[in-house]
């Protein structure tokens, strides 16, 4: 096999080493749908969101689904960004060292490429405690850095 043949498969789609990203929500979406900024956010002041969020960890996506507003089914989608992504400042250097949850944001849409249908949520008491902590932050006037 020549070197040309070895490289002929490059840039023809995802490799087995492509980064996987997740988006946790209560929205009912289909494969191929775009998740876009501009809708009411699930967190902070619930303004029209400047950003949309994704994570490279299933645990952070589970939190996203569990803490999302609404009564819909908690869902976790596999997504691919269509543009640049950057660290989410709520979960990175401004509040935590580094990016332990591998959480990111973008102003560009994410394309839904699949859904994780089997996953284990956090214990009910832990979710309740997290929701109460978010309410306390809001009452104290501590808002998401993404609202700024």
Helices and strands as residue ranges (DSSP letters): H 3-7, E 21-25, E 34-35, E 52-55, H 58-67, E 75-81, E 86-87, G 89-91, E 103-106, E 110-116, H 124-139, G 145-147
